[in-house]
Amino acid sequence: MGDLGLGFLAAGIGAGLGVIGAGYGIGKLAASAMDGTARQPEAAGDIRTSMIIAAALIEGVAFFGEVVCIILALK
C-alpha cells in the first residue's frame, strides 16, 4: 500500500471517528434535554432552543473534521 492508499485509509478512519463522536455527543445532548424537559415541562421551549443550537455546533465541528480529513487525504 502506497502513500496515497495510507492517506485514504487515514482519512476514512478520521472521518469515521468524527462521525461517531458527533453522534455520541448529540445522543447525550438529546438525552439530557429530554431529562430536563421531563423534570420541568414549562422550560421545554428554552431547553429545545439550547439543544438545537448545541447540536448545530456539534455538527459543524464534525463537518469541519471530515473536510480536514478529505483535504489531507488528497495531498
C-alpha positions as CSV (number, residue, x, y, z in Angstrom):
1,M,0.0,0.0,0.0
2,G,1.5,3.3,-1.1
3,D,1.4,6.7,0.5
4,L,-1.9,7.6,-1.3
5,G,-3.6,4.4,0.0
6,L,-2.5,5.2,3.5
7,G,-3.8,8.7,3.2
8,F,-7.2,7.5,2.1
9,L,-7.2,4.9,4.9
10,A,-6.3,7.6,7.5
11,A,-9.0,9.9,6.1
12,G,-11.6,7.2,6.3
13,I,-10.7,6.4,9.9
14,G,-10.6,10.0,10.9
15,A,-13.9,10.8,9.3
16,G,-15.5,7.8,10.9
17,L,-14.2,8.7,14.3
18,G,-15.5,12.2,13.8
19,V,-19.0,11.0,12.9
20,I,-19.0,8.5,15.8
21,G,-18.0,11.3,18.2
22,A,-20.6,13.7,16.9
23,G,-23.3,11.0,17.1
24,Y,-22.4,10.2,20.7
25,G,-22.4,13.9,21.6
26,I,-25.7,14.6,20.1
27,G,-27.2,11.5,21.7
28,K,-26.0,12.7,25.2
29,L,-27.3,16.1,24.4
30,A,-30.8,14.9,23.4
31,A,-30.9,12.6,26.4
32,S,-30.1,15.4,28.8
33,A,-32.6,17.7,27.1
34,M,-35.4,15.1,27.4
35,D,-34.5,14.6,31.1
36,G,-34.6,18.3,31.7
37,T,-38.0,18.6,29.9
38,A,-39.4,15.7,31.9
39,R,-38.3,17.4,35.1
40,Q,-39.6,20.9,34.2
41,P,-42.1,20.8,31.3
42,E,-42.6,24.6,31.5
43,A,-39.0,25.1,30.4
44,A,-39.3,22.9,27.3
45,G,-39.1,25.7,24.8
46,D,-35.9,27.1,26.3
47,I,-34.3,23.6,26.5
48,R,-35.3,22.8,22.9
49,T,-33.7,26.0,21.7
50,S,-30.5,25.4,23.5
51,M,-30.4,21.8,22.3
52,I,-30.8,22.8,18.7
53,I,-28.0,25.4,18.9
54,A,-25.7,22.9,20.6
55,A,-26.5,20.2,18.1
56,A,-25.7,22.6,15.2
57,L,-22.4,23.4,16.8
58,I,-21.5,19.7,17.2
59,E,-22.5,19.0,13.6
60,G,-20.3,22.0,12.5
61,V,-17.3,20.6,14.2
62,A,-17.9,17.1,12.8
63,F,-18.3,18.5,9.3
64,F,-15.1,20.5,9.7
65,G,-13.2,17.4,10.8
66,E,-14.4,15.4,7.8
67,V,-13.4,18.2,5.4
68,V,-9.9,18.3,7.0
69,C,-9.6,14.5,6.6
70,I,-10.6,14.7,3.0
71,I,-8.2,17.6,2.3
72,L,-5.3,15.7,4.0
73,A,-6.1,12.6,2.0
74,L,-5.9,14.4,-1.3
75,K,-2.5,15.9,-0.7
